[in-house]
Structure formats: C-alpha cells, structure tokens
Amino acid sequence: MSIVFVFAFRPNFSILVTPNAHLQKDFGLDILDLEEIVTTLEEEFGFEIPNNEANKTNSIKLVVDHIVSHPQANIALD
Amino acid sequence: MSALAASSATPSAAQALSLFRSLLRAAREFPDYNIREYTKLRTTDAFRHNATLSDPNSISTAFAHGKSQLAVVKRQAVVYSLYAPPLRNVMELQQTPF
C-alpha cells in the first residue's frame, strides 16, 4: 500500500519526496500551507486531526504513519 | 472606545490558525462544487493577504470579519444542503479520463 501526495502548493516544484523529507524545511511550506494540508487529509481520509497532533506531524513519514495507524481512516485497499 | 479596545485582547496567531481551519472545515459542508471550492480559495487568499498584519486594531478587525464569515458559511451550508440539485457537477464525477 502506498500513499501518494500531490503537492500543488508551489509552482516549479521539483524536490524529491522522500519519507524523511521535512514539510517546512525541505518543501518550504508555511504555517497556512500546513493547515491546508491537514484539512485536505481530513477530507480525503475521513477523520479529524487534532491540533496538537497536526503540530507534531512535520515529515512525510509521520504523516503517513499517523494516517495508517488511525482506526477511523478511510483507506481503500486497492 | 479605548476602554472597549483595552478589554478585548488582540487575537493570537493560534486563534487565527484555528479560525482558518474552522473556515476550511465549514467550507467542506457545501454540497455545491462551485461554492465549496470558491469558499476554500477565498479563505486561503484572505488569510494570506492578512498574514503580514501587525497592527492590533487591524488584526482584531480582520479576525472579527473572519468570525462573522464563518457564521455565514455555516448557515449557508445548511441552506444549500436543503436545496441540493440531484445532478452532481461533472468535476465531482469519479470517472476514468478518456
């Protein structure tokens, strides 16, 4: 199972997405970008992410782990 | 006026972020594709435009406006859901591209 993130927040975006990539340092996302990502993930996977958890999740790996480990996440096993 | 201004504290960055998220969440409730996407974009544009505010009066004014708009979004989402059209927007169809 793999989760593909499409980052459309910045034009000419060509940084390689690796599991350890940092959302703010490597992708240059600001705090509003992160909020948009959190709400988009909530909409996509059908569960709410509390503020304190969203603040701690700052890398691709943590985002994926958080989604996969959540019991209410709506993950389709293709 | 000054007493009223002194009694209300300037909203913090955390409060602004919470309002931002609440607006995005409320926007998701619109059944209409165009209204939903417009509300999201409008919210993002407004918060980016006001991200550089430093004057306490400007911050309070912008925050109060955002709060009132959140109430409008919540009310209108309910109203729109009462009259949702039976046909879905073509942008929402889950069809394989030809």
N, CA and C atoms of all chains as a GROMACS GRO file, in nm:
protein
  528
    1MET      N    1   0.085  -0.119   0.000
    1MET     CA    2   0.000   0.000   0.000
    1MET      C    3   0.088   0.124   0.000
    2SER      N    4   0.052   0.218  -0.083
    2SER     CA    5   0.131   0.341  -0.088
    2SER      C    6   0.036   0.460  -0.092
    3ILE      N    7   0.078   0.568  -0.030
    3ILE     CA    8   0.000   0.691  -0.030
    3ILE      C    9   0.079   0.794  -0.108
    4VAL      N   10   0.018   0.846  -0.212
    4VAL     CA   11   0.085   0.943  -0.297
    4VAL      C   12   0.035   1.082  -0.264
    5PHE      N   13   0.127   1.170  -0.230
    5PHE     CA   14   0.092   1.309  -0.203
    5PHE      C   15   0.122   1.394  -0.325
    6VAL      N   16   0.026   1.469  -0.369
    6VAL     CA   17   0.047   1.561  -0.479
    6VAL      C   18   0.056   1.701  -0.422
    7PHE      N   19   0.175   1.759  -0.425
    7PHE     CA   20   0.196   1.892  -0.368
    7PHE      C   21   0.179   1.996  -0.478
    8ALA      N   22   0.066   2.063  -0.476
    8ALA     CA   23   0.040   2.167  -0.574
    8ALA      C   24   0.049   2.305  -0.512
    9PHE      N   25   0.119   2.316  -0.400
    9PHE     CA   26   0.121   2.443  -0.329
    9PHE      C   27   0.223   2.541  -0.386
   10ARG      N   28   0.324   2.491  -0.453
   10ARG     CA   29   0.429   2.580  -0.503
   10ARG      C   30   0.454   2.551  -0.650
   11PRO      N   31   0.467   2.656  -0.731
   11PRO     CA   32   0.498   2.632  -0.873
   11PRO      C   33   0.642   2.586  -0.891
   12ASN      N   34   0.668   2.522  -1.005
   12ASN     CA   35   0.802   2.471  -1.037
   12ASN      C   36   0.857   2.385  -0.924
   13PHE      N   37   0.773   2.296  -0.876
   13PHE     CA   38   0.808   2.217  -0.759
   13PHE      C   39   0.878   2.090  -0.805
   14SER      N   40   1.003   2.073  -0.765
   14SER     CA   41   1.078   1.959  -0.818
   14SER      C   42   1.161   1.889  -0.711
   15ILE      N   43   1.128   1.909  -0.585
   15ILE     CA   44   1.204   1.843  -0.479
   15ILE      C   45   1.156   1.699  -0.468
   16LEU      N   46   1.252   1.608  -0.454
   16LEU     CA   47   1.217   1.467  -0.442
   16LEU      C   48   1.146   1.443  -0.309
   17VAL      N   49   1.033   1.373  -0.316
   17VAL     CA   50   0.957   1.342  -0.195
   17VAL      C   51   1.010   1.212  -0.136
   18THR      N   52   1.076   1.223  -0.022
   18THR     CA   53   1.128   1.105   0.048
   18THR      C   54   1.059   1.093   0.182
   19PRO      N   55   1.060   0.974   0.243
   19PRO     CA   56   0.990   0.957   0.371
   19PRO      C   57   1.039   1.051   0.479
   20ASN      N   58   1.167   1.084   0.479
   20ASN     CA   59   1.220   1.170   0.585
   20ASN      C   60   1.214   1.318   0.550
   21ALA      N   61   1.156   1.352   0.437
   21ALA     CA   62   1.150   1.493   0.397
   21ALA      C   63   1.070   1.573   0.499
   22HIS      N   64   1.122   1.689   0.535
   22HIS     CA   65   1.056   1.775   0.633
   22HIS      C   66   0.962   1.869   0.560
   23LEU      N   67   0.839   1.880   0.610
   23LEU     CA   68   0.738   1.957   0.538
   23LEU      C   69   0.776   2.104   0.528
   24GLN      N   70   0.830   2.158   0.637
   24GLN     CA   71   0.859   2.301   0.636
   24GLN      C   72   0.997   2.331   0.582
   25LYS      N   73   1.097   2.252   0.620
   25LYS     CA   74   1.233   2.284   0.579
   25LYS      C   75   1.258   2.246   0.434
   26ASP      N   76   1.218   2.125   0.394
   26ASP     CA   77   1.251   2.078   0.260
   26ASP      C   78   1.154   2.130   0.155
   27PHE      N   79   1.027   2.143   0.190
   27PHE     CA   80   0.929   2.186   0.091
   27PHE      C   81   0.899   2.334   0.100
   28GLY      N   82   0.949   2.401   0.202
   28GLY     CA   83   0.926   2.544   0.213
   28GLY      C   84   0.782   2.581   0.240
   29LEU      N   85   0.706   2.491   0.303
   29LEU     CA   86   0.567   2.521   0.332
   29LEU      C   87   0.558   2.610   0.455
   30ASP      N   88   0.468   2.708   0.449
   30ASP     CA   89   0.449   2.790   0.568
   30ASP      C   90   0.331   2.735   0.649
   31ILE      N   91   0.298   2.806   0.755
   31ILE     CA   92   0.201   2.751   0.850
   31ILE      C   93   0.062   2.741   0.789
   32LEU      N   94   0.029   2.832   0.696
   32LEU     CA   95  -0.101   2.822   0.630
   32LEU      C   96  -0.105   2.703   0.535
   33ASP      N   97   0.008   2.677   0.468
   33ASP     CA   98   0.015   2.559   0.382
   33ASP      C   99  -0.009   2.432   0.462
   34LEU      N  100   0.052   2.426   0.580
   34LEU     CA  101   0.035   2.307   0.663
   34LEU      C  102  -0.111   2.289   0.704
   35GLU      N  103  -0.177   2.400   0.737
   35GLU     CA  104  -0.318   2.391   0.774
   35GLU      C  105  -0.401   2.340   0.657
   36GLU      N  106  -0.368   2.387   0.537
   36GLU     CA  107  -0.441   2.339   0.419
   36GLU      C  108  -0.421   2.190   0.400
   37ILE      N  109  -0.297   2.144   0.422
   37ILE     CA  110  -0.269   2.001   0.405
   37ILE      C  111  -0.347   1.920   0.506
   38VAL      N  112  -0.351   1.968   0.631
   38VAL     CA  113  -0.422   1.894   0.736
   38VAL      C  114  -0.569   1.881   0.700
   39THR      N  115  -0.632   1.991   0.658
   39THR     CA  116  -0.774   1.983   0.626
   39THR      C  117  -0.798   1.900   0.501
   40THR      N  118  -0.704   1.903   0.406
   40THR     CA  119  -0.719   1.818   0.288
   40THR      C  120  -0.709   1.671   0.323
   41LEU      N  121  -0.615   1.638   0.412
   41LEU     CA  122  -0.603   1.498   0.456
   41LEU      C  123  -0.727   1.453   0.532
   42GLU      N  124  -0.782   1.543   0.613
   42GLU     CA  125  -0.904   1.509   0.685
   42GLU      C  126  -1.016   1.477   0.588
   43GLU      N  127  -1.026   1.559   0.484
   43GLU     CA  128  -1.133   1.539   0.386
   43GLU      C  129  -1.112   1.410   0.308
   44GLU      N  130  -0.985   1.382   0.275
   44GLU     CA  131  -0.955   1.266   0.192
   44GLU      C  132  -0.976   1.136   0.267
   45PHE      N  133  -0.934   1.130   0.393
   45PHE     CA  134  -0.936   1.005   0.467
   45PHE      C  135  -1.047   0.997   0.570
   46GLY      N  136  -1.125   1.104   0.583
   46GLY     CA  137  -1.249   1.095   0.658
   46GLY      C  138  -1.236   1.092   0.808
   47PHE      N  139  -1.130   1.147   0.865
   47PHE     CA  140  -1.125   1.160   1.010
   47PHE      C  141  -1.060   1.293   1.045
   48GLU      N  142  -1.084   1.339   1.169
   48GLU     CA  143  -1.032   1.469   1.210
   48GLU      C  144  -0.897   1.455   1.278
   49ILE      N  145  -0.809   1.549   1.250
   49ILE     CA  146  -0.676   1.550   1.310
   49ILE      C  147  -0.672   1.661   1.414
   50PRO      N  148  -0.655   1.627   1.542
   50PRO     CA  149  -0.649   1.733   1.644
   50PRO      C  150  -0.531   1.826   1.624
   51ASN      N  151  -0.543   1.946   1.680
   51ASN     CA  152  -0.441   2.048   1.658
   51ASN      C  153  -0.305   2.006   1.708
   52ASN      N  154  -0.302   1.945   1.828
   52ASN     CA  155  -0.172   1.910   1.885
   52ASN      C  156  -0.103   1.801   1.803
   53GLU      N  157  -0.181   1.709   1.747
   53GLU     CA  158  -0.120   1.606   1.663
   53GLU      C  159  -0.072   1.665   1.531
   54ALA      N  160  -0.153   1.758   1.476
   54ALA     CA  161  -0.113   1.819   1.349
   54ALA      C  162   0.016   1.898   1.365
   55ASN      N  163   0.034   1.961   1.481
   55ASN     CA  164   0.154   2.041   1.502
   55ASN      C  165   0.280   1.955   1.510
   56LYS      N  166   0.265   1.833   1.562
   56LYS     CA  167   0.383   1.748   1.577
   56LYS      C  168   0.419   1.675   1.449
   57THR      N  169   0.325   1.664   1.358
   57THR     CA  170   0.347   1.588   1.235
   57THR      C  171   0.412   1.679   1.132
   58ASN      N  172   0.544   1.665   1.115
   58ASN     CA  173   0.614   1.759   1.028
   58ASN      C  174   0.699   1.692   0.921
   59SER      N  175   0.684   1.562   0.902
   59SER     CA  176   0.756   1.497   0.794
   59SER      C  177   0.663   1.400   0.723
   60ILE      N  178   0.702   1.360   0.603
   60ILE     CA  179   0.616   1.271   0.524
   60ILE      C  180   0.592   1.141   0.599
   61LYS      N  181   0.696   1.088   0.661
   61LYS     CA  182   0.681   0.960   0.730
   61LYS      C  183   0.581   0.970   0.844
   62LEU      N  184   0.589   1.079   0.922
   62LEU     CA  185   0.496   1.095   1.033
   62LEU      C  186   0.353   1.110   0.983
   63VAL      N  187   0.336   1.181   0.872
   63VAL     CA  188   0.202   1.197   0.816
   63VAL      C  189   0.144   1.062   0.776
   64VAL      N  190   0.225   0.983   0.705
   64VAL     CA  191   0.177   0.852   0.659
   64VAL      C  192   0.148   0.761   0.778
   65ASP      N  193   0.240   0.758   0.876
   65ASP     CA  194   0.220   0.673   0.993
   65ASP      C  195   0.093   0.711   1.067
   66HIS      N  196   0.069   0.842   1.078
   66HIS     CA  197  -0.048   0.888   1.152
   66HIS      C  198  -0.176   0.843   1.082
   67ILE      N  199  -0.177   0.852   0.949
   67ILE     CA  200  -0.297   0.814   0.875
   67ILE      C  201  -0.319   0.663   0.883
   68VAL      N  202  -0.211   0.587   0.862
   68VAL     CA  203  -0.224   0.441   0.858
   68VAL      C  204  -0.267   0.387   0.994
   69SER      N  205  -0.216   0.448   1.102
   69SER     CA  206  -0.243   0.393   1.235
   69SER      C  207  -0.378   0.437   1.289
   70HIS      N  208  -0.446   0.530   1.221
   70HIS     CA  209  -0.572   0.578   1.275
   70HIS      C  210  -0.684   0.478   1.244
   71PRO      N  211  -0.760   0.435   1.344
   71PRO     CA  212  -0.861   0.331   1.319
   71PRO      C  213  -0.975   0.378   1.230
   72GLN      N  214  -1.003   0.510   1.230
   72GLN     CA  215  -1.116   0.558   1.152
   72GLN      C  216  -1.077   0.602   1.011
   73ALA      N  217  -0.949   0.592   0.978
   73ALA     CA  218  -0.905   0.640   0.847
   73ALA      C  219  -0.970   0.558   0.736
   74ASN      N  220  -1.021   0.628   0.638
   74ASN     CA  221  -1.088   0.563   0.525
   74ASN      C  222  -0.985   0.534   0.416
   75ILE      N  223  -0.912   0.425   0.436
   75ILE     CA  224  -0.807   0.388   0.340
   75ILE      C  225  -0.858   0.273   0.256
   76ALA      N  226  -0.864   0.294   0.127
   76ALA     CA  227  -0.910   0.188   0.037
   76ALA      C  228  -0.793   0.098   0.002
   77LEU      N  229  -0.809  -0.032   0.025
   77LEU     CA  230  -0.703  -0.127  -0.008
   77LEU      C  231  -0.723  -0.173  -0.152
   78ASP      N  232  -0.651  -0.109  -0.243
   78ASP     CA  233  -0.668  -0.142  -0.386
   78ASP      C  234  -0.592  -0.269  -0.420
   79MET      N  235  -1.454   5.398   2.393
   79MET     CA  236  -1.387   5.332   2.281
   79MET      C  237  -1.255   5.270   2.326
   80SER      N  238  -1.174   5.352   2.396
   80SER     CA  239  -1.046   5.297   2.440
   80SER      C  240  -1.068   5.188   2.545
   81ALA      N  241  -1.170   5.207   2.631
   81ALA     CA  242  -1.199   5.103   2.731
   81ALA      C  243  -1.241   4.974   2.662
   82LEU      N  244  -1.324   4.989   2.560
   82LEU     CA  245  -1.368   4.869   2.488
   82LEU      C  246  -1.249   4.802   2.419
   83ALA      N  247  -1.162   4.883   2.361
   83ALA     CA  248  -1.046   4.826   2.292
   83ALA      C  249  -0.953   4.758   2.391
   84ALA      N  250  -0.940   4.818   2.510
   84ALA     CA  251  -0.848   4.760   2.608
   84ALA      C  252  -0.902   4.629   2.663
   85SER      N  253  -1.036   4.618   2.672
   85SER     CA  254  -1.091   4.498   2.732
   85SER      C  255  -1.076   4.377   2.641
   86SER      N  256  -1.081   4.398   2.510
   86SER     CA  257  -1.070   4.284   2.418
   86SER      C  258  -0.924   4.268   2.377
   87ALA      N  259  -0.868   4.148   2.403
   87ALA     CA  260  -0.729   4.123   2.368
   87ALA      C  261  -0.718   4.098   2.218
   88THR      N  262  -0.600   4.128   2.164
   88THR     CA  263  -0.577   4.103   2.023
   88THR      C  264  -0.571   3.952   2.000
   89PRO      N  265  -0.640   3.903   1.897
   89PRO     CA  266  -0.634   3.758   1.870
   89PRO      C  267  -0.490   3.714   1.842
   90SER      N  268  -0.458   3.595   1.892
   90SER     CA  269  -0.323   3.543   1.875
   90SER      C  270  -0.312   3.467   1.743
   91ALA      N  271  -0.189   3.431   1.708
   91ALA     CA  272  -0.167   3.355   1.585
   91ALA      C  273  -0.238   3.220   1.592
   92ALA      N  274  -0.237   3.159   1.711
   92ALA     CA  275  -0.304   3.030   1.725
   92ALA      C  276  -0.454   3.043   1.701
   93GLN      N  277  -0.512   3.153   1.749
   93GLN     CA  278  -0.655   3.173   1.727
   93GLN      C  279  -0.684   3.194   1.579
   94ALA      N  280  -0.596   3.267   1.512
   94ALA     CA  281  -0.615   3.290   1.368
   94ALA      C  282  -0.606   3.158   1.292
   95LEU      N  283  -0.510   3.074   1.329
   95LEU     CA  284  -0.497   2.945   1.262
   95LEU      C  285  -0.619   2.858   1.288
   96SER      N  286  -0.669   2.863   1.412
   96SER     CA  287  -0.788   2.785   1.443
   96SER      C  288  -0.907   2.832   1.360
   97LEU      N  289  -0.919   2.964   1.344
   97LEU     CA  290  -1.027   3.018   1.261
   97LEU      C  291  -1.009   2.974   1.116
   98PHE      N  292  -0.886   2.976   1.068
   98PHE     CA  293  -0.856   2.933   0.932
   98PHE      C  294  -0.902   2.790   0.909
   99ARG      N  295  -0.868   2.703   1.004
   99ARG     CA  296  -0.906   2.563   0.989
   99ARG      C  297  -1.057   2.546   0.999
  100SER      N  298  -1.119   2.620   1.090
  100SER     CA  299  -1.265   2.611   1.104
  100SER      C  300  -1.334   2.652   0.975
  101LEU      N  301  -1.282   2.758   0.910
  101LEU     CA  302  -1.342   2.802   0.784
  101LEU      C  303  -1.326   2.697   0.675
  102LEU      N  304  -1.207   2.636   0.667
  102LEU     CA  305  -1.187   2.533   0.565
  102LEU      C  306  -1.277   2.413   0.591
  103ARG      N  307  -1.292   2.378   0.718
  103ARG     CA  308  -1.380   2.265   0.751
  103ARG      C  309  -1.524   2.297   0.718
  104ALA      N  310  -1.567   2.419   0.752
  104ALA     CA  311  -1.706   2.458   0.724
  104ALA      C  312  -1.731   2.462   0.575
  105ALA      N  313  -1.630   2.504   0.497
  105ALA     CA  314  -1.647   2.511   0.352
  105ALA      C  315  -1.674   2.374   0.293
  106ARG      N  316  -1.621   2.269   0.356
  106ARG     CA  317  -1.640   2.134   0.302
  106ARG      C  318  -1.785   2.090   0.305
  107GLU      N  319  -1.867   2.155   0.388
  107GLU     CA  320  -2.006   2.113   0.403
  107GLU      C  321  -2.095   2.156   0.288
  108PHE      N  322  -2.046   2.246   0.202
  108PHE     CA  323  -2.129   2.288   0.089
  108PHE      C  324  -2.146   2.173  -0.009
  109PRO      N  325  -2.270   2.139  -0.044
  109PRO     CA  326  -2.288   2.033  -0.145
  109PRO      C  327  -2.254   2.080  -0.285
  110ASP      N  328  -2.263   2.211  -0.310
  110ASP     CA  329  -2.235   2.264  -0.443
  110ASP      C  330  -2.085   2.275  -0.465
  111TYR      N  331  -2.038   2.221  -0.578
  111TYR     CA  332  -1.894   2.220  -0.605
  111TYR      C  333  -1.838   2.361  -0.614
  112ASN      N  334  -1.905   2.449  -0.690
  112ASN     CA  335  -1.850   2.582  -0.714
  112ASN      C  336  -1.842   2.664  -0.585
  113ILE      N  337  -1.949   2.659  -0.505
  113ILE     CA  338  -1.947   2.735  -0.380
  113ILE      C  339  -1.841   2.680  -0.286
  114ARG      N  340  -1.829   2.548  -0.282
  114ARG     CA  341  -1.733   2.486  -0.191
  114ARG      C  342  -1.590   2.527  -0.228
  115GLU      N  343  -1.556   2.515  -0.356
  115GLU     CA  344  -1.420   2.547  -0.398
  115GLU      C  345  -1.392   2.695  -0.385
  116TYR      N  346  -1.492   2.779  -0.416
  116TYR     CA  347  -1.472   2.923  -0.403
  116TYR      C  348  -1.447   2.961  -0.257
  117THR      N  349  -1.524   2.901  -0.166
  117THR     CA  350  -1.509   2.935  -0.024
  117THR      C  351  -1.370   2.897   0.026
  118LYS      N  352  -1.321   2.781  -0.019
  118LYS     CA  353  -1.186   2.742   0.023
  118LYS      C  354  -1.083   2.841  -0.029
  119LEU      N  355  -1.092   2.873  -0.159
  119LEU     CA  356  -0.993   2.962  -0.218
  119LEU      C  357  -1.001   3.101  -0.156
  120ARG      N  358  -1.124   3.148  -0.134
  120ARG     CA  359  -1.141   3.280  -0.076
  120ARG      C  360  -1.081   3.287   0.064
  121THR      N  361  -1.101   3.180   0.140
  121THR     CA  362  -1.044   3.174   0.275
  121THR      C  363  -0.892   3.179   0.270
  122THR      N  364  -0.834   3.097   0.182
  122THR     CA  365  -0.688   3.094   0.173
  122THR      C  366  -0.633   3.229   0.129
  123ASP      N  367  -0.696   3.289   0.028
  123ASP     CA  368  -0.648   3.419  -0.021
  123ASP      C  369  -0.655   3.524   0.089
  124ALA      N  370  -0.765   3.526   0.163
  124ALA     CA  371  -0.782   3.629   0.265
  124ALA      C  372  -0.678   3.614   0.376
  125PHE      N  373  -0.653   3.490   0.418
  125PHE     CA  374  -0.557   3.471   0.527
  125PHE      C  375  -0.415   3.500   0.480
  126ARG      N  376  -0.385   3.469   0.354
  126ARG     CA  377  -0.251   3.502   0.304
  126ARG      C  378  -0.235   3.653   0.293
  127HIS      N  379  -0.343   3.720   0.251
  127HIS     CA  380  -0.336   3.865   0.237
  127HIS      C  381  -0.316   3.932   0.373
  128ASN      N  382  -0.377   3.877   0.477
  128ASN     CA  383  -0.368   3.937   0.610
  128ASN      C  384  -0.258   3.878   0.696
  129ALA      N  385  -0.174   3.792   0.638
  129ALA     CA  386  -0.072   3.726   0.719
  129ALA      C  387   0.031   3.824   0.772
  130THR      N  388   0.048   3.938   0.704
  130THR     CA  389   0.154   4.031   0.744
  130THR      C  390   0.104   4.141   0.838
  131LEU      N  391  -0.022   4.134   0.880
  131LEU     CA  392  -0.074   4.238   0.968
  131LEU      C  393  -0.001   4.238   1.102
  132SER      N  394   0.032   4.356   1.152
  132SER     CA  395   0.097   4.366   1.283
  132SER      C  396   0.025   4.465   1.374
  133ASP      N  397  -0.058   4.552   1.317
  133ASP     CA  398  -0.131   4.650   1.398
  133ASP      C  399  -0.243   4.578   1.474
  134PRO      N  400  -0.249   4.592   1.607
  134PRO     CA  401  -0.353   4.520   1.683
  134PRO      C  402  -0.494   4.551   1.636
  135ASN      N  403  -0.520   4.676   1.598
  135ASN     CA  404  -0.654   4.710   1.552
  135ASN      C  405  -0.688   4.638   1.421
  136SER      N  406  -0.590   4.635   1.329
  136SER     CA  407  -0.613   4.567   1.202
  136SER      C  408  -0.635   4.418   1.224
  137ILE      N  409  -0.555   4.361   1.316
  137ILE     CA  410  -0.569   4.217   1.343
  137ILE      C  411  -0.707   4.188   1.400
  138SER      N  412  -0.750   4.269   1.495
  138SER     CA  413  -0.882   4.246   1.555
  138SER      C  414  -0.993   4.261   1.453
  139THR      N  415  -0.980   4.362   1.366
  139THR     CA  416  -1.083   4.382   1.264
  139THR      C  417  -1.090   4.265   1.169
  140ALA      N  418  -0.974   4.221   1.121
  140ALA     CA  419  -0.972   4.108   1.027
  140ALA      C  420  -1.025   3.982   1.093
  141PHE      N  421  -0.986   3.960   1.219
  141PHE     CA  422  -1.031   3.839   1.289
  141PHE      C  423  -1.182   3.842   1.308
  142ALA      N  424  -1.235   3.959   1.346
  142ALA     CA  425  -1.380   3.969   1.366
  142ALA      C  426  -1.454   3.943   1.235
  143HIS      N  427  -1.399   3.996   1.126
  143HIS     CA  428  -1.461   3.971   0.995
  143HIS      C  429  -1.459   3.821   0.963
  144GLY      N  430  -1.347   3.757   0.991
  144GLY     CA  431  -1.338   3.613   0.966
  144GLY      C  432  -1.439   3.536   1.049
  145LYS      N  433  -1.456   3.577   1.174
  145LYS     CA  434  -1.553   3.511   1.262
  145LYS      C  435  -1.695   3.524   1.206
  146SER      N  436  -1.728   3.645   1.160
  146SER     CA  437  -1.863   3.664   1.107
  146SER      C  438  -1.882   3.583   0.979
  147GLN      N  439  -1.776   3.577   0.897
  147GLN     CA  440  -1.786   3.498   0.774
  147GLN      C  441  -1.801   3.349   0.803
  148LEU      N  442  -1.738   3.303   0.911
  148LEU     CA  443  -1.753   3.162   0.949
  148LEU      C  444  -1.900   3.132   0.981
  149ALA      N  445  -1.965   3.225   1.052
  149ALA     CA  446  -2.107   3.205   1.082
  149ALA      C  447  -2.189   3.202   0.954
  150VAL      N  448  -2.155   3.289   0.859
  150VAL     CA  449  -2.227   3.292   0.731
  150VAL      C  450  -2.210   3.159   0.658
  151VAL      N  451  -2.086   3.109   0.655
  151VAL     CA  452  -2.058   2.983   0.584
  151VAL      C  453  -2.138   2.869   0.646
  152LYS      N  454  -2.140   2.864   0.778
  152LYS     CA  455  -2.212   2.755   0.844
  152LYS      C  456  -2.361   2.759   0.812
  153ARG      N  457  -2.418   2.882   0.816
  153ARG     CA  458  -2.561   2.894   0.787
  153ARG      C  459  -2.591   2.858   0.643
  154GLN      N  460  -2.511   2.912   0.551
  154GLN     CA  461  -2.538   2.890   0.409
  154GLN      C  462  -2.516   2.745   0.368
  155ALA      N  463  -2.424   2.677   0.434
  155ALA     CA  464  -2.403   2.535   0.402
  155ALA      C  465  -2.530   2.456   0.433
  156VAL      N  466  -2.597   2.492   0.542
  156VAL     CA  467  -2.722   2.424   0.575
  156VAL      C  468  -2.829   2.456   0.472
  157VAL      N  469  -2.839   2.585   0.436
  157VAL     CA  470  -2.941   2.625   0.339
  157VAL      C  471  -2.918   2.556   0.205
  158TYR      N  472  -2.791   2.555   0.160
  158TYR     CA  473  -2.762   2.491   0.031
  158TYR      C  474  -2.792   2.342   0.034
  159SER      N  475  -2.772   2.280   0.150
  159SER     CA  476  -2.798   2.136   0.156
  159SER      C  477  -2.946   2.106   0.146
  160LEU      N  478  -3.030   2.203   0.182
  160LEU     CA  479  -3.175   2.181   0.172
  160LEU      C  480  -3.220   2.180   0.027
  161TYR      N  481  -3.145   2.250  -0.060
  161TYR     CA  482  -3.187   2.261  -0.199
  161TYR      C  483  -3.081   2.204  -0.292
  162ALA      N  484  -3.012   2.101  -0.249
  162ALA     CA  485  -2.906   2.044  -0.333
  162ALA      C  486  -2.966   1.983  -0.459
  163PRO      N  487  -2.908   2.013  -0.576
  163PRO     CA  488  -2.962   1.956  -0.700
  163PRO      C  489  -2.933   1.806  -0.708
  164PRO      N  490  -3.020   1.732  -0.778
  164PRO     CA  491  -2.999   1.587  -0.786
  164PRO      C  492  -2.878   1.550  -0.870
  165LEU      N  493  -2.843   1.635  -0.968
  165LEU     CA  494  -2.729   1.605  -1.054
  165LEU      C  495  -2.601   1.659  -0.992
  166ARG      N  496  -2.494   1.581  -1.000
  166ARG     CA  497  -2.365   1.624  -0.948
  166ARG      C  498  -2.285   1.698  -1.055
  167ASN      N  499  -2.199   1.786  -1.009
  167ASN     CA  500  -2.114   1.859  -1.101
  167ASN      C  501  -2.017   1.762  -1.170
  168VAL      N  502  -1.988   1.790  -1.297
  168VAL     CA  503  -1.901   1.699  -1.372
  168VAL      C  504  -1.762   1.692  -1.308
  169MET      N  505  -1.723   1.798  -1.237
  169MET     CA  506  -1.592   1.796  -1.172
  169MET      C  507  -1.585   1.696  -1.057
  170GLU      N  508  -1.701   1.654  -1.009
  170GLU     CA  509  -1.703   1.564  -0.894
  170GLU      C  510  -1.719   1.418  -0.935
  171LEU      N  511  -1.740   1.393  -1.064
  171LEU     CA  512  -1.762   1.255  -1.106
  171LEU      C  513  -1.631   1.177  -1.099
  172GLN      N  514  -1.639   1.055  -1.050
  172GLN     CA  515  -1.521   0.970  -1.038
  172GLN      C  516  -1.510   0.880  -1.160
  173GLN      N  517  -1.489   0.943  -1.274
  173GLN     CA  518  -1.479   0.866  -1.397
  173GLN      C  519  -1.335   0.861  -1.444
  174THR      N  520  -1.301   0.754  -1.511
  174THR     CA  521  -1.166   0.746  -1.568
  174THR      C  522  -1.156   0.841  -1.686
  175PRO      N  523  -1.047   0.918  -1.693
  175PRO     CA  524  -1.035   1.012  -1.805
  175PRO      C  525  -1.020   0.939  -1.938
  176PHE      N  526  -1.083   0.997  -2.040
  176PHE     CA  527  -1.080   0.930  -2.170
  176PHE      C  528  -0.960   0.977  -2.253
   0.00000   0.00000   0.00000
